[in-house]
Amino acid sequence: MNVLVVAAHPDDEILGCGGTIVKHVKAGDKVLTSILAEGITSRSKERNREKHKTELMNLRNAARIANDILGIQTLEFYDFPDNRMDSLDRLDIIKKIEELIEKHKPDIIYTHHAGDVNIDHRRIHEAVIVASRPIPNKHLIKQLLFYETASSTEWQVPGSAPPFSPNWYVDISDHLTQKIKALTIYKSEMRDWPHARSLKTIEYLAKWRGSNIGVDSAEAFILGRNIQL
């Protein structure tokens, strides 16, 4: 199968479905990771890519190493503005994802949950839904899955957005070590315990999701669409 992981920022892809990616790779599936936004620049009051040039370069290098640890065959970067994707026409994001679908013809797409605190996550979720609509005589996406992203999904408050209520789980008991190892490469993005984006939190979350289904470790998703052909 061809698997497309659409993420907003470097590290989201591993936070959300790093163990599942490893499982796909080991099963012989072709996995593409597409990171749409740049990261880093939202930490300044105004977007200034030149000011953060070295940090952005280092972040991309970290992403390459981290994804290589997972066995990703293809990693692509784009330059949508970090935490400012609500300033763009939604159609521009949709068109980019449509290009990715046309180019790579994925059977499965993993992307962000609709209710995350992070605006880039929400805009990308909306764009993936539109870009993957099942139009006759076009490439058919057989499965859509939405992942949780630590320090965004669980920070949303009740009533402000759809809650993350998983109905699809993937056993990553044999792959959690690789996920954690990959995240250690993202030194600029990870935080110390008890931050929600600490390595300890990610391990605890995997154990909790595993306990939800009676295994050692798991990743949880919301199934958006599943087409049985």
C-alpha positions in Angstrom: 0.0 0.0 0.0 0.9 3.6 -0.4 0.6 5.6 2.8 0.6 9.4 3.0 1.3 11.2 6.3 0.3 14.8 6.2 1.7 16.9 9.1 1.7 20.5 9.9 5.2 20.8 11.5 8.3 18.7 11.9 7.7 16.3 14.8 3.9 16.2 14.4 4.3 13.1 12.1 6.1 11.2 14.8 4.0 12.4 17.7 0.8 11.4 15.9 1.7 8.1 14.2 5.4 7.3 14.5 4.8 3.8 15.7 2.2 3.1 13.1 4.6 4.4 10.4 7.2 1.8 11.5 4.5 -0.9 11.3 3.7 0.1 7.8 7.3 0.2 6.7 8.0 -3.3 8.2 4.9 -4.6 6.4 6.4 -3.5 3.1 4.2 -0.4 2.5 5.6 2.7 0.9 5.3 5.6 3.3 5.6 9.3 2.3 5.7 12.0 4.9 4.7 15.5 3.9 5.4 18.4 6.3 3.5 21.5 5.1 4.5 24.3 7.5 7.9 25.5 8.4 8.0 25.5 12.2 9.9 27.9 14.5 8.9 31.2 12.9 5.8 31.6 15.1 8.1 32.0 18.1 8.7 35.5 17.0 6.1 38.3 16.8 6.5 38.6 13.1 7.3 35.9 10.5 11.0 36.3 9.6 12.4 33.3 7.8 15.8 34.9 7.4 16.1 35.5 11.2 15.4 31.9 11.8 17.3 30.5 8.8 19.8 28.4 10.8 17.1 27.1 13.1 14.9 26.1 10.2 17.8 24.3 8.5 18.6 22.4 11.7 14.9 21.5 12.1 14.7 20.1 8.6 17.9 18.1 9.2 16.5 16.7 12.4 13.3 15.7 10.5 15.4 13.8 7.9 17.2 11.9 10.6 14.1 11.2 12.7 12.2 10.0 9.7 15.1 7.9 8.6 15.0 6.1 12.0 11.4 5.1 11.2 12.3 3.9 7.8 10.4 6.6 5.8 11.2 6.3 2.1 10.1 9.8 1.1 10.1 13.0 3.1 8.9 16.3 1.6 8.9 19.8 3.0 6.8 22.9 2.1 6.9 26.4 3.4 3.5 27.3 4.6 3.8 29.8 7.6 4.1 28.3 11.0 0.9 28.8 13.1 -0.3 31.3 10.5 -2.1 29.0 8.1 -5.4 30.7 8.9 -4.0 33.7 7.0 -4.0 31.7 3.7 -6.8 30.9 1.3 -7.9 27.4 2.3 -8.0 26.6 -1.5 -4.2 27.0 -1.6 -3.8 24.3 1.0 -6.3 22.0 -0.7 -4.5 22.4 -4.0 -1.2 21.4 -2.5 -2.7 18.3 -0.9 -4.4 17.5 -4.2 -1.0 17.6 -5.9 0.4 15.2 -3.3 -2.5 12.8 -3.8 -2.2 12.9 -7.6 1.6 12.4 -7.4 1.8 9.6 -4.8 -1.7 8.0 -5.1 -2.0 7.0 -1.5 -4.3 4.2 -0.3 -4.3 5.6 3.3 -3.9 9.1 4.6 -3.0 10.0 8.2 -3.4 13.6 9.3 -4.4 15.9 12.2 -7.6 15.8 14.3 -10.2 18.5 13.6 -10.3 19.8 17.1 -6.7 20.5 17.9 -5.7 23.8 19.6 -3.2 24.5 16.8 -4.7 26.4 13.9 -2.4 24.8 11.3 -3.6 21.3 12.4 -7.2 22.3 11.9 -6.7 24.0 8.5 -4.8 20.9 7.3 -7.5 18.6 8.5 -10.1 20.5 6.6 -8.0 20.6 3.5 -7.3 16.9 3.5 -11.0 16.2 3.8 -11.7 18.2 0.7 -8.7 17.0 -1.3 -9.5 13.4 -0.6 -13.2 13.5 -1.5 -14.3 10.4 -3.5 -14.8 11.8 -7.0 -15.7 9.2 -9.6 -12.9 8.3 -12.0 -10.3 9.9 -9.8 -7.8 8.2 -7.4 -9.7 6.8 -4.5 -8.4 7.2 -0.9 -9.5 4.0 0.8 -8.8 5.1 4.4 -8.6 8.3 6.3 -7.3 8.4 9.8 -6.9 11.3 12.2 -4.2 11.2 14.9 -3.8 13.0 18.2 -0.8 15.4 18.7 0.5 15.8 22.2 0.4 19.4 23.4 -2.4 20.3 21.0 -5.2 17.7 20.9 -5.5 17.3 24.7 -5.2 21.1 25.3 -8.5 21.8 23.6 -11.3 22.6 26.1 -14.8 21.0 26.1 -17.3 22.6 23.8 -14.8 24.6 21.7 -14.2 21.9 19.1 -14.9 18.2 18.4 -13.4 16.0 21.1 -10.8 13.4 20.2 -12.8 10.2 20.7 -10.7 7.4 19.1 -12.4 4.5 17.4 -9.3 3.0 15.7 -6.2 1.7 17.5 -2.8 0.4 16.2 -0.7 -1.9 18.4 2.8 -0.4 18.5 4.2 -2.5 21.3 7.1 -3.6 19.1 7.7 -0.1 17.6 7.4 2.3 20.6 11.2 2.3 21.1 11.8 3.5 17.5 9.2 6.2 17.9 10.8 7.5 21.1 14.3 7.3 19.5 13.1 9.4 16.6 11.6 12.0 18.9 14.9 12.4 20.7 16.3 13.9 17.5 13.8 16.7 17.7 15.7 18.5 20.5 14.3 21.9 19.7 10.7 20.7 19.8 10.6 18.3 22.8 10.2 19.6 26.3 11.0 18.4 29.8 8.5 16.5 32.0 5.8 17.2 32.9 5.2 19.1 29.7 2.7 17.4 27.4 5.4 17.1 24.7 8.0 15.4 26.8 9.4 12.0 26.0 8.0 10.6 29.2 4.5 11.9 28.3 4.7 10.3 24.9 5.6 6.9 26.4 2.9 7.2 29.0 0.3 8.1 26.3 1.3 5.0 24.3 1.0 2.9 27.3 -2.4 4.4 28.2 -3.7 3.9 24.6 -2.3 0.3 24.8 -4.2 -0.3 28.0 -7.4 0.9 26.2 -7.2 -2.2 24.0 -5.4 -4.7 26.2 -1.9 -4.4 24.7 1.4 -2.9 25.9 1.5 0.2 23.7 -0.7 1.7 21.0 -1.5 4.8 19.0 -5.1 6.0 18.8 -7.0 7.5 15.8 -10.4 8.6 14.6 -11.5 6.8 11.5 -12.8 9.3 9.0 -13.5 6.9 6.1 -12.9 3.3 5.3 -13.8 1.9 1.9 -13.9 -1.8 1.5 -13.4 -2.7 -2.2 
